Amino acid sequence: MTGEVSGARPAPSDERPRPARWVLAPASVGGLLFTVGLLVEVRCAVGRCPAAGWSRFVALDGAGALPRLFTAAVFLAVGLLAALAAVRSTGWARWWWAAVVGVGVVLGTAKAVSASSTVEQGGGRYTTLVGGVLLSVIGLPLLWRAGRRWAVRGATPVTLALAGCAVAVLGLDQVTEAVRSVSSSPVALAVATYVEEGGEAVAALLLLAATSAWRPRRVIDAPGGVSRRGW
């Protein structure tokens, strides 16, 4: 078994994932935020909204609303942790983590600006779905194979977490559209939107936890394997 750097073998303690219990804190905030958003949307559906500005502020799928910005921030945090992992890696492992940085930044930015809705309006929902599925089916196995080939610790769990994000982003949107097509109930649509947006947030949090647990804690300074402990 080889480490991330030729000639250097990580210490046994560094080969195991570190618990990412700190992710429970943003998960609790997100759970509260999405639940409030659902209650407000149901209230607006069956009666009078508490206030126009307040309802827009916590709208589950509203551009610039807190739930969407929460998920975007989680994806950007994934990019930040992956960037730290890239700095603490060398060789091809650094490029692998750099690819995860790119994925986190792209997903976070796309979520913040509602890029999927814009693309669907321009190219059609099914065209967008097929494009996303093809990109996931081709890109994720390549990322996993590269991680295994370059002995990147955590390549499998991080790639699996990314696959979970792909399923949530692409699949739950179809569930919401199915509910919209068979039901005219605004409450049913609010619940479906809650499941969709909340599911994406959960997938993003799992990716954040996987990235935090498996990122390198040691910095390899030289080919001889001299290292120092990092945060």
TIBARO-464732 format. One line per 10 residues: their letters; for each residue x, y, z of N, C-alpha, C, CB. Coordinates in nm, 3 decimals. Glycine has a CB too. Example, Ala and Ser with C-alpha at 12.3 -4.5 7.8 and 13.67 -1.06 7.14 Angstrom:
<pts>
AS) 1.319/-0.569/0.780/1.230/-0.450/0.780/1.320/-0.330/0.780/1.131/-0.447/0.905 | 1.285/-0.225/0.708/1.367/-0.106/0.714/1.290/0.003/0.787/1.408/-0.060/0.572
</pts>
This chain:
<pts>
MTGEVSGARP) 0.085/-0.120/0.000/0.000/0.000/0.000/0.087/0.123/0.000/-0.096/0.002/0.123 | 0.055/0.219/-0.086/0.134/0.341/-0.097/0.057/0.458/-0.045/0.177/0.367/-0.240 | 0.128/0.562/-0.001/0.063/0.683/0.047/0.038/0.778/-0.066/0.147/0.750/0.154 | 0.001/0.899/-0.034/-0.027/0.997/-0.136/0.100/1.045/-0.204/-0.102/1.115/-0.077 | 0.212/1.030/-0.139/0.339/1.077/-0.194/0.428/0.956/-0.208/0.404/1.187/-0.105 | 0.492/0.941/-0.324/0.580/0.828/-0.346/0.692/0.830/-0.244/0.637/0.829/-0.487 | 0.713/0.718/-0.176/0.820/0.708/-0.079/0.780/0.752/0.059/0.936/0.787/-0.124 | 0.660/0.803/0.076/0.614/0.848/0.207/0.486/0.775/0.242/0.593/1.002/0.211 | 0.482/0.718/0.360/0.365/0.643/0.405/0.301/0.717/0.521/0.402/0.499/0.445 | 0.172/0.749/0.510/0.107/0.818/0.620/0.111/0.734/0.747/-0.037/0.853/0.584
APSDERPRPA) 0.115/0.802/0.860/0.109/0.731/0.987/-0.025/0.660/0.997/0.129/0.827/1.106 | -0.030/0.545/1.068/-0.156/0.471/1.080/-0.271/0.556/1.127/-0.139/0.355/1.173 | -0.247/0.648/1.220/-0.356/0.733/1.270/-0.410/0.824/1.163/-0.308/0.816/1.387 | -0.327/0.857/1.061/-0.372/0.944/0.954/-0.445/0.867/0.843/-0.254/1.018/0.895 | -0.440/0.733/0.847/-0.508/0.654/0.748/-0.654/0.633/0.784/-0.439/0.522/0.730 | -0.692/0.666/0.904/-0.831/0.649/0.949/-0.903/0.784/0.944/-0.837/0.589/1.092 | -1.033/0.782/0.918/-1.107/0.908/0.916/-1.119/0.968/1.055/-1.246/0.887/0.857 | -1.122/1.098/1.061/-1.146/1.167/1.188/-1.294/1.202/1.200/-1.058/1.296/1.198 | -1.355/1.180/1.315/-1.496/1.215/1.330/-1.521/1.363/1.298/-1.544/1.184/1.474 | -1.626/1.387/1.223/-1.661/1.525/1.185/-1.786/1.568/1.261/-1.684/1.537/1.031
RWVLAPASVG) -1.778/1.558/1.394/-1.896/1.589/1.476/-1.936/1.736/1.466/-1.869/1.554/1.621 | -1.842/1.822/1.430/-1.873/1.964/1.422/-1.979/1.993/1.316/-1.747/2.043/1.391 | -1.996/1.900/1.220/-2.096/1.920/1.115/-2.237/1.916/1.173/-2.081/1.813/1.006 | -2.253/1.857/1.292/-2.385/1.854/1.356/-2.436/1.994/1.386/-2.380/1.771/1.484 | -2.345/2.088/1.412/-2.387/2.226/1.443/-2.455/2.292/1.323/-2.267/2.310/1.488 | -2.389/2.298/1.204/-2.461/2.355/1.090/-2.581/2.272/1.048/-2.368/2.370/0.974 | -2.577/2.139/1.073/-2.692/2.056/1.039/-2.813/2.095/1.123/-2.659/1.908/1.060 | -2.791/2.127/1.250/-2.902/2.170/1.337/-2.958/2.303/1.291/-2.855/2.181/1.482 | -2.870/2.394/1.253/-2.915/2.524/1.202/-2.996/2.505/1.074/-2.795/2.617/1.176 | -2.945/2.420/0.984/-3.016/2.396/0.860/-3.151/2.330/0.883/-2.933/2.311/0.769
GLLFTVGLLV) -3.157/2.234/0.976/-3.285/2.169/1.004/-3.389/2.268/1.054/-3.265/2.060/1.106 | -3.346/2.357/1.143/-3.438/2.459/1.193/-3.482/2.554/1.083/-3.372/2.538/1.306 | -3.386/2.594/0.999/-3.414/2.689/0.892/-3.514/2.632/0.791/-3.285/2.729/0.822 | -3.491/2.508/0.749/-3.581/2.448/0.651/-3.719/2.419/0.711/-3.520/2.318/0.597 | -3.723/2.384/0.838/-3.853/2.359/0.901/-3.933/2.488/0.912/-3.833/2.298/1.040 | -3.867/2.597/0.948/-3.935/2.726/0.951/-3.986/2.763/0.812/-3.841/2.837/1.005 | -3.903/2.738/0.711/-3.945/2.766/0.574/-4.068/2.687/0.535/-3.833/2.736/0.478 | -4.074/2.560/0.574/-4.191/2.478/0.543/-4.315/2.531/0.614/-4.165/2.332/0.583 | -4.302/2.563/0.741/-4.418/2.613/0.816/-4.471/2.743/0.757/-4.381/2.634/0.964 | -4.379/2.830/0.714/-4.422/2.957/0.654/-4.491/2.931/0.521/-4.302/3.050/0.633
EVRCAVGRCP) -4.438/2.840/0.440/-4.500/2.813/0.310/-4.636/2.747/0.326/-4.409/2.725/0.225 | -4.650/2.657/0.424/-4.781/2.596/0.448/-4.879/2.701/0.498/-4.769/2.481/0.550 | -4.832/2.791/0.584/-4.918/2.898/0.634/-4.964/2.987/0.518/-4.842/2.983/0.740 | -4.875/3.016/0.426/-4.912/3.098/0.310/-5.010/3.023/0.219/-4.787/3.139/0.231 | -4.997/2.889/0.216/-5.083/2.810/0.128/-5.225/2.799/0.181/-5.024/2.671/0.110 | -5.242/2.794/0.312/-5.375/2.771/0.370/-5.438/2.899/0.426/-5.367/2.667/0.479 | -5.361/3.003/0.435/-5.414/3.126/0.493/-5.337/3.246/0.446/-5.412/3.118/0.645 | -5.310/3.334/0.537/-5.241/3.458/0.506/-5.096/3.447/0.549/-5.309/3.579/0.573 | -5.005/3.489/0.460/-4.863/3.484/0.492/-4.834/3.577/0.611/-4.777/3.524/0.369 | -4.740/3.540/0.697/-4.706/3.627/0.811/-4.669/3.768/0.767/-4.591/3.567/0.890
AAGWSRFVAL) -4.587/3.777/0.663/-4.548/3.906/0.605/-4.480/3.876/0.473/-4.453/3.989/0.701 | -4.500/3.963/0.375/-4.445/3.937/0.242/-4.293/3.926/0.247/-4.486/4.048/0.146 | -4.228/4.019/0.317/-4.082/4.015/0.325/-4.031/3.894/0.399/-4.030/4.140/0.391 | -4.099/3.856/0.508/-4.057/3.740/0.587/-4.070/3.611/0.508/-4.140/3.731/0.715 | -4.180/3.596/0.434/-4.200/3.474/0.357/-4.097/3.460/0.247/-4.340/3.471/0.297 | -4.059/3.569/0.183/-3.954/3.563/0.080/-3.820/3.531/0.142/-3.946/3.695/0.002 | -3.799/3.576/0.263/-3.671/3.558/0.331/-3.643/3.412/0.361/-3.669/3.638/0.460 | -3.747/3.333/0.388/-3.729/3.193/0.424/-3.790/3.098/0.321/-3.789/3.166/0.560 | -3.823/3.150/0.201/-3.879/3.064/0.096/-3.784/2.948/0.067/-3.906/3.145/-0.032 | -3.838/2.828/0.058/-3.754/2.709/0.046/-3.672/2.707/-0.082/-3.839/2.586/0.053
DGAGALPRLF) -3.730/2.754/-0.192/-3.656/2.751/-0.319/-3.642/2.889/-0.381/-3.725/2.659/-0.416 | -3.655/2.992/-0.300/-3.644/3.127/-0.351/-3.500/3.169/-0.373/-3.711/3.223/-0.257 | -3.473/3.236/-0.485/-3.339/3.287/-0.512/-3.303/3.393/-0.407/-3.330/3.346/-0.656 | -3.190/3.377/-0.343/-3.147/3.470/-0.241/-3.206/3.444/-0.104/-3.179/3.606/-0.283 | -3.295/3.344/-0.091/-3.354/3.312/0.038/-3.256/3.230/0.122/-3.487/3.234/0.019 | -3.277/3.230/0.252/-3.183/3.165/0.343/-3.165/3.014/0.321/-3.226/3.187/0.484 | -3.271/2.936/0.297/-3.249/2.792/0.275/-3.157/2.763/0.158/-3.381/2.723/0.252 | -3.177/2.832/0.046/-3.091/2.809/-0.071/-2.948/2.855/-0.042/-3.147/2.884/-0.194 | -2.934/2.968/0.026/-2.800/3.017/0.059/-2.730/2.926/0.158/-2.808/3.159/0.115 | -2.807/2.860/0.246/-2.747/2.765/0.340/-2.681/2.651/0.265/-2.853/2.711/0.439
TAAVFLAVGL) -2.754/2.590/0.172/-2.699/2.478/0.095/-2.579/2.524/0.013/-2.806/2.417/0.004 | -2.589/2.643/-0.046/-2.477/2.696/-0.123/-2.353/2.713/-0.035/-2.515/2.829/-0.188 | -2.373/2.762/0.088/-2.261/2.782/0.179/-2.197/2.649/0.218/-2.308/2.856/0.304 | -2.277/2.544/0.233/-2.221/2.413/0.267/-2.134/2.363/0.152/-2.335/2.311/0.297 | -2.180/2.376/0.030/-2.100/2.333/-0.085/-1.969/2.413/-0.093/-2.180/2.348/-0.215 | -1.977/2.543/-0.067/-1.855/2.625/-0.071/-1.761/2.586/0.042/-1.891/2.774/-0.061 | -1.815/2.546/0.158/-1.731/2.497/0.267/-1.660/2.368/0.227/-1.815/2.474/0.394 | -1.728/2.283/0.149/-1.662/2.163/0.095/-1.542/2.204/0.010/-1.762/2.079/0.011 | -1.561/2.304/-0.074/-1.450/2.351/-0.156/-1.335/2.403/-0.072/-1.497/2.459/-0.249 | -1.366/2.470/0.038/-1.261/2.523/0.125/-1.182/2.411/0.191/-1.321/2.613/0.232
LAALAAVRST) -1.252/2.310/0.244/-1.182/2.198/0.307/-1.101/2.119/0.205/-1.283/2.106/0.376 | -1.155/2.104/0.085/-1.081/2.034/-0.020/-0.956/2.113/-0.059/-1.170/2.011/-0.143 | -0.965/2.246/-0.055/-0.848/2.328/-0.085/-0.739/2.307/0.021/-0.887/2.478/-0.092 | -0.779/2.297/0.148/-0.682/2.267/0.253/-0.620/2.130/0.231/-0.749/2.273/0.391 | -0.702/2.034/0.187/-0.650/1.900/0.159/-0.551/1.905/0.043/-0.764/1.804/0.126 | -0.580/1.985/-0.058/-0.489/1.997/-0.172/-0.356/2.057/-0.129/-0.552/2.082/-0.283 | -0.359/2.156/-0.041/-0.236/2.219/0.006/-0.151/2.118/0.083/-0.268/2.340/0.095 | -0.215/2.027/0.154/-0.142/1.930/0.235/-0.109/1.802/0.158/-0.223/1.896/0.357 | -0.134/1.802/0.028/-0.102/1.687/-0.055/0.003/1.727/-0.157/-0.229/1.632/-0.125 | 0.062/1.629/-0.219/0.159/1.654/-0.324/0.132/1.560/-0.440/0.304/1.638/-0.272
GWARWWWAAV) 0.195/1.586/-0.552/0.180/1.499/-0.668/0.038/1.500/-0.722/0.219/1.358/-0.631 | -0.004/1.384/-0.772/-0.137/1.374/-0.833/-0.248/1.385/-0.730/-0.149/1.244/-0.907 | -0.219/1.350/-0.604/-0.321/1.363/-0.501/-0.366/1.507/-0.486/-0.269/1.310/-0.367 | -0.272/1.600/-0.502/-0.309/1.741/-0.495/-0.408/1.776/-0.605/-0.184/1.831/-0.506 | -0.389/1.724/-0.725/-0.481/1.754/-0.835/-0.617/1.690/-0.812/-0.422/1.704/-0.969 | -0.619/1.573/-0.746/-0.747/1.510/-0.716/-0.829/1.598/-0.622/-0.727/1.371/-0.655 | -0.767/1.645/-0.517/-0.838/1.733/-0.424/-0.875/1.865/-0.491/-0.753/1.758/-0.299 | -0.792/1.911/-0.585/-0.825/2.034/-0.658/-0.953/2.014/-0.740/-0.708/2.075/-0.750 | -0.972/1.893/-0.793/-1.096/1.865/-0.866/-1.216/1.873/-0.773/-1.089/1.727/-0.933 | -1.201/1.824/-0.649/-1.310/1.834/-0.551/-1.337/1.981/-0.517/-1.276/1.754/-0.422
VGVGVVLGTA) -1.231/2.061/-0.511/-1.249/2.205/-0.490/-1.339/2.262/-0.599/-1.112/2.279/-0.489 | -1.308/2.227/-0.723/-1.388/2.277/-0.834/-1.533/2.236/-0.826/-1.330/2.230/-0.964 | -1.556/2.110/-0.789/-1.694/2.061/-0.777/-1.769/2.138/-0.668/-1.695/1.910/-0.746 | -1.704/2.157/-0.553/-1.769/2.230/-0.444/-1.803/2.373/-0.481/-1.681/2.229/-0.323 | -1.710/2.440/-0.548/-1.732/2.579/-0.587/-1.843/2.589/-0.692/-1.602/2.643/-0.640 | -1.840/2.499/-0.790/-1.942/2.501/-0.895/-2.081/2.474/-0.837/-1.909/2.397/-1.004 | -2.091/2.372/-0.751/-2.221/2.341/-0.691/-2.271/2.454/-0.603/-2.213/2.211/-0.611 | -2.181/2.512/-0.523/-2.221/2.622/-0.436/-2.266/2.744/-0.514/-2.108/2.659/-0.346 | -2.191/2.779/-0.616/-2.227/2.895/-0.698/-2.357/2.871/-0.772/-2.116/2.928/-0.797 | -2.371/2.751/-0.830/-2.493/2.719/-0.904/-2.615/2.724/-0.814/-2.481/2.582/-0.970
KAVSASSTVE) -2.600/2.675/-0.690/-2.713/2.678/-0.597/-2.748/2.820/-0.557/-2.681/2.595/-0.473 | -2.648/2.902/-0.536/-2.673/3.039/-0.492/-2.746/3.121/-0.598/-2.541/3.107/-0.457 | -2.713/3.099/-0.725/-2.772/3.181/-0.832/-2.885/3.109/-0.905/-2.665/3.220/-0.932 | -2.928/2.993/-0.853/-3.037/2.916/-0.914/-3.006/2.882/-1.059/-3.169/2.994/-0.907 | -2.884/2.832/-1.081/-2.840/2.804/-1.218/-2.923/2.693/-1.283/-2.693/2.764/-1.219 | -2.966/2.594/-1.203/-3.042/2.483/-1.262/-3.174/2.531/-1.323/-3.069/2.375/-1.155 | -3.240/2.624/-1.254/-3.366/2.677/-1.307/-3.343/2.754/-1.436/-3.434/2.768/-1.204 | -3.234/2.830/-1.441/-3.202/2.906/-1.561/-3.172/2.814/-1.678/-3.083/2.998/-1.536 | -3.094/2.708/-1.651/-3.060/2.612/-1.757/-3.183/2.539/-1.805/-2.956/2.511/-1.707 | -3.272/2.501/-1.712/-3.394/2.432/-1.751/-3.482/2.519/-1.840/-3.472/2.388/-1.627
QGGGRYTTLV) -3.489/2.648/-1.810/-3.569/2.738/-1.891/-3.511/2.754/-2.031/-3.579/2.874/-1.824 | -3.378/2.746/-2.042/-3.314/2.763/-2.172/-3.310/2.636/-2.254/-3.175/2.815/-2.154 | -3.282/2.521/-2.190/-3.264/2.398/-2.265/-3.369/2.292/-2.241/-3.134/2.342/-2.235 | -3.461/2.315/-2.150/-3.562/2.215/-2.122/-3.524/2.129/-2.003/-3.585/2.128/-2.243 | -3.626/2.086/-1.927/-3.600/2.010/-1.805/-3.536/1.876/-1.834/-3.729/1.989/-1.728 | -3.585/1.804/-1.936/-3.532/1.670/-1.962/-3.391/1.677/-2.023/-3.626/1.593/-2.054 | -3.367/1.778/-2.103/-3.231/1.796/-2.157/-3.133/1.821/-2.045/-3.227/1.912/-2.258 | -3.174/1.904/-1.949/-3.088/1.932/-1.834/-3.067/1.807/-1.750/-3.149/2.043/-1.748 | -3.172/1.728/-1.732/-3.161/1.605/-1.655/-3.066/1.506/-1.721/-3.299/1.540/-1.637 | -3.082/1.486/-1.852/-2.994/1.393/-1.924/-2.850/1.439/-1.917/-3.039/1.379/-2.070
GGVLLSVIGL) -2.828/1.570/-1.935/-2.692/1.622/-1.927/-2.631/1.600/-1.790/-2.691/1.771/-1.960 | -2.710/1.623/-1.685/-2.659/1.603/-1.549/-2.629/1.458/-1.520/-2.757/1.655/-1.448 | -2.717/1.369/-1.567/-2.695/1.225/-1.544/-2.570/1.178/-1.617/-2.817/1.143/-1.591 | -2.553/1.219/-1.742/-2.434/1.179/-1.818/-2.307/1.230/-1.751/-2.443/1.230/-1.963 | -2.311/1.355/-1.708/-2.193/1.413/-1.642/-2.160/1.336/-1.515/-2.216/1.561/-1.610 | -2.260/1.296/-1.440/-2.237/1.222/-1.316/-2.188/1.081/-1.344/-2.364/1.217/-1.232 | -2.252/1.014/-1.440/-2.218/0.875/-1.470/-2.076/0.863/-1.525/-2.317/0.817/-1.570 | -2.034/0.963/-1.599/-1.898/0.960/-1.657/-1.796/1.017/-1.559/-1.893/1.039/-1.789 | -1.830/1.131/-1.499/-1.731/1.202/-1.417/-1.700/1.136/-1.284/-1.778/1.340/-1.392 | -1.801/1.086/-1.214/-1.778/1.029/-1.081/-1.693/0.902/-1.085/-1.910/1.000/-1.014
PLLWRAGRRW) -1.720/0.807/-1.176/-1.630/0.691/-1.183/-1.487/0.728/-1.219/-1.682/0.592/-1.284 | -1.470/0.827/-1.306/-1.335/0.872/-1.339/-1.266/0.931/-1.218/-1.339/0.975/-1.452 | -1.340/1.009/-1.140/-1.283/1.067/-1.020/-1.244/0.958/-0.921/-1.382/1.165/-0.955 | -1.329/0.858/-0.905/-1.299/0.748/-0.812/-1.178/0.668/-0.858/-1.421/0.655/-0.798 | -1.173/0.635/-0.987/-1.061/0.558/-1.038/-0.930/0.634/-1.023/-1.084/0.521/-1.183 | -0.936/0.765/-1.048/-0.815/0.847/-1.033/-0.770/0.849/-0.888/-0.840/0.990/-1.083 | -0.866/0.863/-0.796/-0.831/0.864/-0.654/-0.770/0.733/-0.609/-0.953/0.893/-0.571 | -0.824/0.622/-0.656/-0.768/0.492/-0.622/-0.629/0.474/-0.684/-0.861/0.381/-0.668 | -0.613/0.517/-0.805/-0.485/0.502/-0.874/-0.376/0.584/-0.807/-0.498/0.543/-1.020 | -0.414/0.702/-0.760/-0.315/0.791/-0.698/-0.310/0.775/-0.547/-0.346/0.937/-0.733
AVRGATPVTL) -0.374/0.672/-0.495/-0.372/0.639/-0.352/-0.417/0.756/-0.265/-0.232/0.596/-0.310 | -0.526/0.819/-0.305/-0.581/0.930/-0.227/-0.668/0.871/-0.116/-0.664/1.028/-0.316 | -0.630/0.895/0.008/-0.711/0.847/0.119/-0.846/0.919/0.116/-0.638/0.869/0.255 | -0.949/0.843/0.129/-1.082/0.903/0.127/-1.143/0.916/-0.010/-1.077/1.035/0.189 | -1.077/0.864/-0.114/-1.132/0.877/-0.249/-1.269/0.811/-0.260/-1.036/0.816/-0.351 | -1.284/0.693/-0.200/-1.411/0.623/-0.210/-1.524/0.692/-0.132/-1.395/0.481/-0.159 | -1.507/0.726/-0.003/-1.618/0.791/0.067/-1.653/0.929/0.012/-1.584/0.804/0.213 | -1.554/1.004/-0.031/-1.583/1.137/-0.086/-1.657/1.124/-0.218/-1.453/1.218/-0.105 | -1.615/1.030/-0.302/-1.684/1.010/-0.429/-1.826/0.960/-0.408/-1.607/0.912/-0.517 | -1.845/0.870/-0.310/-1.980/0.823/-0.279/-2.068/0.938/-0.231/-1.975/0.713/-0.174
ALAGCAVAVL) -2.010/1.028/-0.150/-2.086/1.144/-0.104/-2.124/1.235/-0.220/-2.007/1.222/0.000 | -2.033/1.250/-0.316/-2.064/1.328/-0.436/-2.175/1.262/-0.517/-1.937/1.345/-0.522 | -2.172/1.128/-0.523/-2.279/1.057/-0.592/-2.413/1.081/-0.523/-2.248/0.905/-0.598 | -2.412/1.085/-0.390/-2.534/1.116/-0.316/-2.586/1.255/-0.349/-2.510/1.105/-0.168 | -2.495/1.350/-0.365/-2.536/1.486/-0.404/-2.598/1.486/-0.543/-2.415/1.582/-0.400 | -2.539/1.409/-0.635/-2.593/1.401/-0.770/-2.734/1.344/-0.770/-2.503/1.317/-0.860 | -2.755/1.238/-0.691/-2.888/1.178/-0.682/-2.988/1.277/-0.623/-2.884/1.049/-0.597 | -2.946/1.349/-0.519/-3.036/1.445/-0.455/-3.070/1.560/-0.549/-2.973/1.499/-0.327 | -2.968/1.615/-0.614/-2.990/1.731/-0.701/-3.075/1.694/-0.822/-2.856/1.790/-0.746 | -3.044/1.579/-0.885/-3.113/1.541/-1.008/-3.244/1.468/-0.981/-3.023/1.456/-1.092
GLDQVTEAVR) -3.246/1.382/-0.878/-3.363/1.299/-0.856/-3.476/1.366/-0.783/-3.323/1.180/-0.781 | -3.445/1.441/-0.677/-3.551/1.502/-0.598/-3.625/1.610/-0.676/-3.493/1.561/-0.470 | -3.556/1.674/-0.769/-3.624/1.772/-0.854/-3.734/1.705/-0.936/-3.523/1.842/-0.947 | -3.708/1.582/-0.981/-3.809/1.510/-1.058/-3.929/1.472/-0.970/-3.748/1.384/-1.122 | -3.903/1.443/-0.844/-4.012/1.412/-0.751/-4.103/1.534/-0.734/-3.956/1.368/-0.614 | -4.042/1.651/-0.718/-4.121/1.773/-0.704/-4.205/1.800/-0.829/-4.031/1.893/-0.677 | -4.145/1.778/-0.946/-4.220/1.799/-1.070/-4.334/1.698/-1.082/-4.126/1.787/-1.192 | -4.312/1.575/-1.036/-4.418/1.476/-1.040/-4.535/1.516/-0.951/-4.365/1.338/-0.998 | -4.503/1.566/-0.832/-4.609/1.613/-0.741/-4.683/1.730/-0.805/-4.550/1.654/-0.604 | -4.611/1.820/-0.867/-4.674/1.935/-0.931/-4.768/1.892/-1.044/-4.567/2.032/-0.985
SVSSSPVALA) -4.731/1.784/-1.114/-4.812/1.740/-1.228/-4.938/1.665/-1.188/-4.728/1.653/-1.318 | -4.938/1.605/-1.069/-5.054/1.524/-1.029/-5.139/1.590/-0.922/-5.007/1.389/-0.980 | -5.091/1.698/-0.864/-5.166/1.761/-0.756/-5.162/1.913/-0.771/-5.110/1.719/-0.618 | -5.276/1.974/-0.743/-5.284/2.120/-0.745/-5.280/2.178/-0.604/-5.410/2.165/-0.816 | -5.257/2.092/-0.506/-5.254/2.137/-0.367/-5.126/2.214/-0.337/-5.268/2.017/-0.272 | -5.136/2.337/-0.293/-5.014/2.411/-0.258/-4.942/2.353/-0.137/-5.049/2.556/-0.231 | -5.017/2.286/-0.049/-4.954/2.223/0.067/-4.868/2.106/0.022/-5.060/2.175/0.169 | -4.922/2.023/-0.069/-4.844/1.911/-0.122/-4.718/1.960/-0.192/-4.929/1.827/-0.218 | -4.729/2.068/-0.266/-4.613/2.122/-0.335/-4.511/2.177/-0.235/-4.655/2.232/-0.434 | -4.560/2.239/-0.128/-4.469/2.290/-0.026/-4.392/2.176/0.041/-4.546/2.370/0.079
VATYVEEGGE) -4.461/2.066/0.069/-4.394/1.951/0.131/-4.293/1.891/0.034/-4.498/1.844/0.174 | -4.330/1.879/-0.094/-4.238/1.824/-0.193/-4.115/1.912/-0.207/-4.308/1.810/-0.329 | -4.135/2.042/-0.205/-4.022/2.135/-0.214/-3.933/2.124/-0.091/-4.071/2.278/-0.230 | -3.995/2.105/0.024/-3.919/2.085/0.148/-3.832/1.960/0.140/-4.015/2.074/0.269 | -3.889/1.852/0.088/-3.813/1.727/0.072/-3.699/1.748/-0.027/-3.905/1.612/0.026 | -3.727/1.816/-0.137/-3.624/1.839/-0.239/-3.509/1.924/-0.185/-3.685/1.905/-0.363 | -3.542/2.042/-0.136/-3.439/2.134/-0.090/-3.369/2.082/0.036/-3.498/2.272/-0.064 | -3.447/2.022/0.127/-3.386/1.965/0.246/-3.298/1.846/0.213/-3.493/1.923/0.343 | -3.340/1.763/0.117/-3.258/1.650/0.076/-3.126/1.694/0.016/-3.333/1.565/-0.023 | -3.128/1.800/-0.063/-3.004/1.853/-0.119/-2.912/1.904/-0.008/-3.034/1.965/-0.220
AVAALLLLAA) -2.970/1.968/0.092/-2.890/2.018/0.203/-2.828/1.904/0.282/-2.975/2.105/0.295 | -2.904/1.797/0.305/-2.851/1.681/0.377/-2.737/1.618/0.298/-2.962/1.576/0.403 | -2.755/1.602/0.168/-2.649/1.546/0.085/-2.524/1.632/0.089/-2.697/1.530/-0.061 | -2.542/1.765/0.087/-2.428/1.855/0.094/-2.357/1.843/0.229/-2.472/1.999/0.071 | -2.433/1.828/0.336/-2.373/1.812/0.469/-2.296/1.681/0.481/-2.482/1.819/0.578 | -2.349/1.573/0.421/-2.277/1.446/0.422/-2.146/1.457/0.344/-2.365/1.334/0.363 | -2.149/1.530/0.233/-2.026/1.554/0.157/-1.927/1.635/0.240/-2.056/1.626/0.026 | -1.978/1.734/0.312/-1.891/1.814/0.399/-1.828/1.728/0.507/-1.970/1.929/0.462 | -1.907/1.638/0.566/-1.855/1.551/0.670/-1.749/1.456/0.614/-1.968/1.471/0.733 | -1.774/1.400/0.496/-1.678/1.308/0.436/-1.548/1.380/0.402/-1.736/1.244/0.309
TSAWRPRRVI) -1.558/1.500/0.349/-1.438/1.576/0.314/-1.359/1.612/0.438/-1.475/1.703/0.237 | -1.430/1.651/0.544/-1.362/1.686/0.669/-1.296/1.564/0.732/-1.461/1.748/0.768 | -1.364/1.449/0.728/-1.313/1.329/0.793/-1.190/1.272/0.723/-1.420/1.223/0.798 | -1.184/1.285/0.590/-1.079/1.218/0.515/-0.970/1.310/0.461/-1.139/1.146/0.402 | -0.982/1.441/0.481/-0.875/1.528/0.431/-0.747/1.504/0.510/-0.917/1.678/0.441 | -0.632/1.521/0.446/-0.504/1.496/0.515/-0.484/1.592/0.632/-0.388/1.510/0.418 | -0.427/1.539/0.741/-0.392/1.622/0.856/-0.242/1.646/0.863/-0.441/1.556/0.985 | -0.168/1.582/0.774/-0.024/1.600/0.772/0.018/1.671/0.645/0.048/1.465/0.785 | 0.120/1.752/0.655/0.178/1.820/0.541/0.311/1.755/0.511/0.193/1.973/0.567 | 0.325/1.699/0.390/0.451/1.638/0.350/0.539/1.747/0.291/0.428/1.522/0.247
DAPGGVSRRG) 0.651/1.772/0.357/0.737/1.883/0.317/0.845/1.845/0.217/0.800/1.942/0.437 | 0.884/1.720/0.215/0.997/1.683/0.131/0.980/1.540/0.086/1.132/1.701/0.205 | 1.051/1.500/-0.024/1.039/1.364/-0.073/1.077/1.261/0.033/1.124/1.345/-0.194 | 1.160/1.297/0.129/1.200/1.204/0.233/1.089/1.172/0.330/1.315/1.259/0.306 | 0.974/1.243/0.321/0.862/1.210/0.406/0.856/1.292/0.532/0.865/1.068/0.440 | 0.937/1.400/0.546/0.928/1.484/0.663/0.792/1.551/0.662/1.042/1.589/0.667 | 0.724/1.548/0.773/0.588/1.603/0.776/0.567/1.679/0.905/0.484/1.491/0.761 | 0.463/1.762/0.902/0.424/1.834/1.024/0.273/1.826/1.035/0.473/1.984/1.021 | 0.227/1.828/1.155/0.084/1.816/1.181/0.013/1.946/1.146/0.058/1.778/1.329 | -0.102/1.935/1.082/-0.180/2.052/1.048/-0.318/2.042/1.107/-0.188/2.069/0.898
W) -0.394/2.148/1.099/-0.530/2.150/1.154/-0.621/2.063/1.068/-0.584/2.295/1.161
</pts>
